[in-house]
Amino acid sequence: MRRTPTMKDVAREAGVSVMTVSRAFKRHASVSEETRERILLTAEKMGYVFDSIAANLRSQRSGFVAMTIPSLNNANFAETVGGLSRGLHEAGLEVLLGYSNYDILEEERLIEQLLRRRPEAIVVTGGRHTDKARRLLENSGIPVIETWDLPSEPIGHVVGFSNAATMDILIDHLVSNGYEKIAFIGGDTDGDTRGADRRRGFVSALDKRRMDASRLIGAGQPPISMREGAVAMSRLLEESPDTQAVVCVSDLSAYGALSECMRRGVRVPEDIAIAGFGAFEISAVSVPTITTIDPHSEEIGRRTAELVISLLGNESIASEATRIAIDPHIEIGGST
């Protein structure tokens, strides 16, 4: 069996010291770009793989940032993870990812497991957690960043927006276009805390305008899919046929609602208007296009990466809670 090449082998072949090879893989500033490229090319040709575990044991640094997200197949969270990963990569950090499937008890378990691996920082999605999860995060001794929310009692740092307030943007748009009888399609439970906040924001936005906020159609357990959006729209059309507009918890459920209208010969927006959330690609290519809220998912990840890097690089600011507010905006489509 062939012997696995070592760092010494790479150093000898590249004509540098072992320390220089180690620094090149860590993107150390003391190594010139020309030398780094020569070392990495040599390592690639030799089939050498840098042993980050051994290096991290020596330096007492793990080299990764932990993150929890509710779903792996949601485009919004995928964009946030992408923005975070790209930003951290520039600093030589990687993301260790866990997903909770919209279950805060599973999030609690994940947080405990991830913290056992001694990450440099931990990023969590949302601002609502179990009491145990909060204690774990508060006592972790590392930067904690809550994203996709602006919690009233943040654990540490925050990069996000108010999901409830985004509903006011949509209701403003619908009311200004003359719609009065407005419904909401979303999950039946609070498992998706962001979805629950949107439902709460919907009710609040109508209440303050003294409008009927009772047209709330539960679409099942989160995440709400296209199929569930279609089923919920079917119920709405049968139970409240005079509804003029509907706000859906996501673009996927909005597309399902739109498809159900097409099947029934219900014209959108002439007979009923439909709005979603998330600025998913499907909202821009559907016919008609779907009015939606763009939460700037990638920016959340990118700004979080910038914050993590600044916190790890400056201990004096790590103890001061940072609040970065993202400003979602409405994208008006043909569905309203």
N, C-alpha and C positions, 0 to 999 in steps of 0.2 A: 504494500500500500504506500502511495506517495506521501511524503512528509508535508504537513501543513506549513506554509511559509510563515515566518515570524516577522516581528517588527525589525529585528536585527537584520534579517535578510533584505528587507526593503531598504533599510538605511545603507547597507553595504552596496546594494545595486544602484541606489540613487546618489551615492557619494556624500551622504550627510550623516549627522549623528542620530542616534535613536531618539533623543529628546526632540530634535527637529521634526522627525516623522510624527511623533506624538502630537506636537504643536500644530502640525499641518492638518491633521485629522480633526483637531479641535478648533480650527480656524483662528489660531492664535495670531495676534497682531504682529508679533515679532518675526513671523515668517513671510517673506515676500511672495507676491502672487506667482511669480515665475517659478520659485522653488516649490511652492505648494503644488502647482500644476504638475511639475516634474515628479514629485513624490507620489501624487495620486495616480498619475499615469503608470508609474512603475508598479505600484501596488495592484492596479487593475490588471496589468499584464501578468503579474505573478499569482493572481487569484487570492491576494491577501485581504482579510476582513479584519477591520479594527475591533479590538476587544474593549468595547465601551464599559462593560461591567467591571472589569479589572481596573480600568482607568478611573471610573467613578468611585470605586472603593478607596482608591488612594487619595482622591481629591475630596471625598465626602460629599460629592454632588451627584445627583441622579441624572441630570441632563434632560429631564422631561417635565412637561406640565400636564397635569391630569385635567380631564374635562368630562362632565356628564351632560348628555343630551337626551331628550325624550324619545327620539326616533332616528333611525338610520336612513330611512327612505323619504324623509321630508326634505324637499329642495331648500327650504329656508335654512334649516339647521346644517345641511350639507355645505351651503355657502358660508355660514358662520365658521364652521370647522375649517373650511378651505382658507378663509381669510386669516384665521388664527395660526394655522399651520405654516402658511407662507411667511407671515410676519415673524414667527418664532424661529423659522429655519435660518433666517438671516443672522440670528444670534446663536446658532448652533444648538437650538433646543428642539425637541420633538414633542408630539402630542400623544398621550396615552388616553384612549377614549373608552368610555363606558356609556351604555344607553339604558334608560330606565323604563321604556315602554309606557310612559305617562303614569308611572306608579311611584308615589313618593316613598313608600316603604322599600321598593327596589332601589330608589335613589339613595336612601339611607345606607343600605347594604353596600352599594357601589362606593359611596364616599369612604366608608370604613376600609374597604379593600384597597382602594386607590391610595389612601393615606398611609397604609402599611408599606407601600412601595416608596415612600419618602420623595414625593414630587417636589419640584422647586416652587410650584404654586398650584392652586386648584381653581378651575373655572366651572361654575355650575349654571345651569339654565333655569331661570326663574328665581323668584324671591320668597317662595313658600316652601318650607321643608318641615320634616318632623322635628320634635324637640331634641331627639338624640342627634339627628344630623346637624342641627344648629350647634349643639355642644361640641361635636367632633370638629366642625369647621372653626368655631371660635377658639378652640384650644389647639389647633393644628400647628401654630407657630410659623405658618407660611402665608404669603398673600392669598386671600380669598376674593374672587371676583364673581359677583352675580350678574348674569346677562339676561337680556330679553325682558327686563322688568325694571321698575324704579321702586323697589320696596320701601315702605315707610320706616322699617327698622332693619336697615341693611346690616349684614354680618361684618362686612369690610368694605370692599370697593364695588362699584356698580358701573356697568356699561349697558344702557338699555333705554327703554321708553315705556310710557304708560299704555298698556293694551286697552284699558278702559277709555282713555282719552281719544284713541284713534276712532272709536265708534262715533264720537261727536263730529268728527270730520265727515264721515259718511252720511250721518243723519242731516248735517247742514246741507250737503250736496243734494240729497233726496228731497228735503223740504223746500229748498230753493227752486227745485224743478216741479213743485206742485204736488208731490206725493204726500198723502196723509195717513193712509192705512198701511202701516209698515210692520213686517214680521221679522223674526230672527230664527235662523236655523243653526243649531249647535249641538254640543254633546249633552247627554243626560246627567253627567256627573261632573264633579270638580277635579277629576283626575288630571285633565289638561287645565292647569291653573291659568294659563294665558287665555284659553278659550272661555273659561269661566269669567275672567275679567272683561272680555269683550262682551259677553252676555250682560254682565252687570253694567258696563258702560252704555250698552244699547238701551237698557231700561232707564238709566239715569238721564240719557240724552233726550228720550221722549218725555219723561216725567217733567223735566224742567221746561219743556215746551207745552206742557199740559196736553199731551197726546196719549192715546191708548198704547200701553206697553205690554199688553197681555198676550200678544200673538207670538208665543215662544214655542217653537217646535223642536222637541228633543229628537236627536238623530242617532242615539245609541252611545256606546262607549267610545271615547277618543282612542286613536285619531279617527276623524270623520272622513270617509272616503267619498269618491264620486257616487258609488252605488247608494250609500247612505244618504247623500245629498238628494239623489233622485227620489228615494223613498220618502224622505221628509217633505219634499216639494209636492209629491202626490198627496200626502196627508193634508198639507196646507191648502192646496187647491180644492180638496173635497170638504174640509172643515170650515175654511174661511175664503170662499170663492171671490169675495169682494176685495181681497188684499191687493194693494196697488204696487207694493215694492217689498223685496225681501233682502235682508242682510245676512250673508252666510259667514260662518266662522272661519272659512278658508276658501281659497280659489278652487280647490278640488271639489268641495261640497257645492260651490257655486256652479261649477261646470256640470255636476250631476243634476242640479236643479234646472239648469238651462236645457240639458238634454231631455229631461222629463217634460218640460214645456214644449219642446219641439215634437216629441212623440204625441202629445195631446193636441197639437195644433194651437197652442197658446202662444201668442206673439210676444216677443221680447224686443224692445221694452213697451210696445204699444198696449198690451194687455197687463203685463206685470214687469216691473224693473227688477234686476238682480245685481247685487254687489257682493264682492268677495273680500279676501284678505290674503296678502302674501306676495303679490306681483309675480306669481309663478309664470313660467313660459306659456302654459296652457291658456292663461287669461288673455295673452296677447295674440294668440293664433285661433281662438275659437270664433265662431260666427253666430252672433256678433261678439266683438271683443268684450271682455268683462271689466267693469269698473272695479278697482281694487285699491288696497293700501300697500304701498311699498315700504317695508320696515327697514330697508337698507341692511339686509342680513350679512352681506360680506363686510360691510363697514363695521358692524358690531364685532366680528372676529378680528378685523385688522386693528381697530382701536384697542381691543382687549390685549392683543399681542404687544402693541406699543406700551400699554400700561404695565404689563407683566415685566417687560424688559427694563423699563424705568424703575420699577419697584425693586427688582433684583439687583440693579446697578447702583441703587442709592438707599441705604438703610435708613437714612434720616427722614425720608418721605414715606417709607413703608407703613409707619404707624398712623399716618394721616389718611383718613378715608377719602377716596377720590370718587366723584360722581360725574360720569360722562353721559350726558343726555343725547340720545339719537333723535333726530327729527323726521318721523315718517311723513310721507306725503301721498296724496290721492292721485291715482292715474285714472282718468275718466275714459271709459270705453263706450261702446255702442249699446251695452246692456241697460244703460240708464238714460 
